[in-house]
Amino acid sequence: MDPATLIGFVVSMVALLIFMVMEGADPMSLLFLPAIILVLVATFGAAMAHQTMDDLKKMPGWFTMALMPAKVPPATQQIQTLVSLAEKARKEGLLALEAQVKQIEDPFLKRGLQMGIDGTDPEELRAVLESEIAARKAEDKVAAKFMTAMGGYAPTIGIVGCIVGLMNVMANLSNPESLGPMIAAAFVATLWGVMAANFWFLPMGAKILRVSELRAATMELLVEGIAEIQAGTSPRAVRLKLTSLIPPSELAREAA
């Protein structure tokens, strides 16, 4: 699991609480249940309204991908696996990989290698795998758009809550002692809307896109490796070609 998103949430909330304390505000004023219910539930409902029911069934996976995504294996680790397979295929032929393929956990790599072993035309194999990558990226984009939409709706819904609160204030002008707390409570809804959008929903959408990019890059690396193995390329050439696809900063980090 990659905890960066959860750590970011905590850092943002701590910064807000420190600011409130330094300004002399009561952090407990954030715990205004009507504002929380309105912003979170109404934002979720508004975002649901532009999705299909089939999309909504995938939401648990979307939130998991945003909050607790599986860590993408390092590219150098994938390259080492592909080079080992290339060595065996070079010495013993593609069919010799049959037993080894069954032990591979990555389903994408396993399917690609199995297609190569089965004698699939190289161009067809690449087209199938690239289509799978495109389909995965398109599905991830839907998830990211859902989170981004929530980030767009939340501030406006917070303003709606503020307006409702101010309406209540105007209806109680005859009771001056209660106006201050009522006005403060009205603005809490706006705070929750802006905070939910910028602390949570928009970062979650961006995180889904980032994880999708990393996963797609890894899958594209695997496609190149599978194609080279199928072509009978030497292990040294496979390593050089795949290494050239990795950003220099990542190579330096792995070497450190």
C-alpha positions in Angstrom: 0.0 0.0 0.0 1.2 3.5 -0.8 0.3 5.8 2.2 1.1 9.1 0.6 -2.5 10.2 0.2 -3.4 9.4 3.8 -0.3 11.2 5.0 -1.2 14.2 2.9 -4.7 14.3 4.4 -3.2 14.3 7.9 -0.7 17.0 7.1 -3.5 19.3 5.6 -5.8 18.8 8.6 -3.0 19.4 11.1 -2.0 22.7 9.3 -5.7 23.8 9.4 -6.0 23.0 13.1 -2.7 24.8 13.9 -3.9 27.9 12.0 -7.2 27.9 13.9 -5.5 27.7 17.3 -3.1 30.5 16.3 -6.0 32.6 15.2 -7.8 32.0 18.5 -10.6 29.9 16.9 -12.0 26.8 18.5 -11.1 23.7 16.4 -14.1 22.0 17.8 -16.3 24.4 15.9 -15.5 22.3 12.8 -17.6 19.5 14.3 -20.9 21.0 13.2 -22.9 17.9 12.2 -25.5 19.5 9.9 -22.7 21.1 7.8 -20.8 17.9 7.6 -23.9 15.9 6.5 -24.9 18.4 3.9 -21.5 18.8 2.3 -20.5 15.2 2.3 -23.8 13.5 1.5 -25.0 16.1 -1.0 -21.7 16.2 -2.8 -21.7 12.5 -3.1 -25.2 12.6 -4.4 -24.5 15.2 -7.0 -21.5 13.3 -8.3 -23.6 10.1 -8.4 -26.2 11.9 -10.6 -23.9 11.9 -13.6 -22.7 8.3 -13.4 -24.5 5.1 -14.5 -25.5 2.4 -12.0 -22.8 0.1 -13.4 -20.2 2.8 -12.7 -21.4 3.2 -9.1 -20.8 -0.5 -8.4 -17.1 0.2 -9.0 -16.9 3.0 -6.4 -15.4 0.9 -3.6 -12.5 0.1 -6.0 -12.2 3.8 -6.9 -11.9 4.9 -3.2 -9.4 2.1 -2.6 -7.3 3.2 -5.6 -7.3 6.8 -4.3 -6.7 6.1 -0.6 -4.8 2.9 -0.5 -3.5 2.0 -3.9 -1.4 -1.1 -4.4 2.3 -0.1 -4.8 3.4 -0.3 -8.4 6.4 -2.7 -8.6 9.7 -0.9 -9.4 10.6 -0.9 -13.1 14.0 -2.4 -12.3 12.4 -5.4 -10.7 10.2 -5.9 -13.8 13.2 -5.6 -16.1 15.1 -8.2 -14.1 12.1 -10.6 -14.4 11.9 -10.0 -18.2 15.7 -10.5 -18.6 15.6 -13.8 -16.7 12.8 -14.9 -19.0 14.7 -13.8 -22.1 17.8 -15.8 -21.0 15.7 -19.0 -20.6 13.9 -18.4 -23.9 17.1 -17.7 -25.7 18.7 -20.9 -24.4 15.7 -23.3 -24.5 13.1 -21.7 -26.7 9.8 -20.0 -25.9 8.1 -23.3 -25.0 10.5 -23.7 -22.1 8.8 -20.7 -20.4 5.5 -22.6 -20.0 6.2 -23.8 -16.5 7.8 -20.6 -15.4 4.8 -18.5 -16.6 2.5 -20.4 -14.3 4.5 -19.0 -11.3 4.1 -15.3 -12.4 1.7 -13.4 -10.3 1.2 -10.4 -12.6 -1.9 -11.3 -14.7 -1.0 -8.9 -17.5 2.6 -10.3 -17.9 1.3 -13.9 -17.6 -1.3 -13.3 -20.4 1.2 -11.7 -22.7 3.8 -14.4 -22.3 1.2 -17.1 -22.7 0.1 -15.5 -26.0 3.7 -15.4 -27.1 4.2 -19.1 -26.2 1.1 -20.0 -28.1 2.5 -18.5 -31.3 0.4 -15.4 -31.5 1.5 -13.1 -34.3 3.7 -10.4 -32.8 1.7 -7.5 -34.2 -1.5 -9.0 -33.0 0.0 -9.7 -29.6 1.1 -6.1 -29.2 -2.3 -4.8 -30.4 -4.1 -6.9 -27.9 -1.9 -5.8 -25.0 -2.0 -2.2 -25.9 -5.8 -2.3 -26.2 -5.9 -3.7 -22.7 -3.7 -0.8 -21.4 -6.0 1.7 -23.2 -9.1 0.1 -21.6 -7.5 0.2 -18.2 -6.6 3.9 -18.6 -10.1 4.8 -19.8 -11.6 3.1 -16.7 -9.2 4.9 -14.4 -10.1 8.2 -16.0 -13.8 7.6 -15.1 -12.8 7.1 -11.5 -10.7 10.2 -11.5 -13.4 12.3 -13.1 -15.9 11.2 -10.3 -13.5 12.4 -7.6 -12.8 15.6 -9.5 -16.5 16.2 -9.9 -17.0 15.9 -6.1 -14.2 18.4 -5.7 -16.1 20.8 -8.0 -19.5 20.4 -6.3 -18.4 20.5 -2.7 -17.6 24.3 -2.5 -20.9 25.2 -4.1 -22.8 22.9 -1.8 -21.0 24.5 1.1 -22.2 27.9 -0.1 -25.8 26.5 -0.2 -25.4 25.5 3.4 -24.1 28.9 4.3 -27.1 30.6 2.5 -29.5 28.3 4.4 -27.8 29.2 7.7 -28.0 32.9 6.9 -31.7 32.5 6.1 -32.1 31.2 9.6 -30.2 34.1 11.0 -32.5 36.6 9.2 -35.5 34.8 10.7 -34.1 35.3 14.2 -33.1 39.0 14.1 -35.3 39.6 17.1 -32.8 37.6 19.2 -29.5 39.4 18.9 -27.6 37.2 21.4 -27.9 34.2 19.2 -26.9 35.9 15.9 -23.1 35.5 16.4 -23.1 31.7 16.9 -25.7 31.3 14.1 -23.6 33.3 11.6 -20.5 31.3 12.6 -22.3 28.0 12.1 -23.5 29.2 8.7 -20.0 29.8 7.5 -18.8 26.4 8.8 -20.7 24.8 5.8 -18.7 26.9 3.4 -15.5 25.9 5.2 -16.4 22.2 4.9 -17.1 22.5 1.2 -13.8 24.2 0.4 -11.9 22.0 2.7 -13.4 18.7 1.4 -12.8 19.7 -2.2 -9.2 20.9 -1.8 -8.0 18.6 1.0 -9.7 15.4 -0.1 -11.6 15.1 -3.4 -9.4 16.9 -5.8 -6.2 15.2 -4.5 -8.0 11.8 -4.7 -8.8 12.4 -8.3 -5.2 13.4 -9.0 -3.9 10.4 -7.2 -6.0 8.0 -9.3 -4.6 9.6 -12.4 -1.0 9.3 -11.1 -1.4 5.7 -10.1 -3.0 5.0 -13.5 0.0 6.6 -15.3 2.5 4.6 -13.3 0.6 1.4 -13.9 0.3 2.1 -17.6 4.0 2.8 -17.9 4.8 -0.5 -16.2 2.4 -2.3 -18.5 4.0 -0.7 -21.6 7.4 -1.7 -20.3 6.1 -5.3 -20.1 4.7 -5.2 -23.6 8.2 -4.2 -24.9 9.8 -6.9 -22.9 7.3 -9.6 -24.1 7.8 -8.5 -27.7 11.6 -8.8 -27.4 11.4 -12.2 -25.7 9.1 -13.4 -28.5 11.5 -12.1 -31.1 14.4 -14.0 -29.5 16.4 -10.9 -28.6 19.5 -11.4 -26.5 19.1 -10.8 -22.7 21.7 -8.0 -22.8 19.8 -6.2 -25.6 16.5 -6.6 -23.7 18.0 -5.1 -20.6 19.5 -2.1 -22.5 16.2 -1.4 -24.4 14.0 -1.6 -21.3 16.4 0.4 -19.2 16.3 3.2 -21.8 12.5 3.5 -21.2 12.9 4.3 -17.5 13.3 7.9 -16.3 16.9 8.6 -15.2 15.7 9.8 -11.7 14.1 6.4 -11.1 17.3 4.5 -12.2 19.3 6.7 -9.8 16.9 6.1 -6.9 17.0 2.3 -7.5 20.8 2.3 -7.7 21.1 4.3 -4.4 
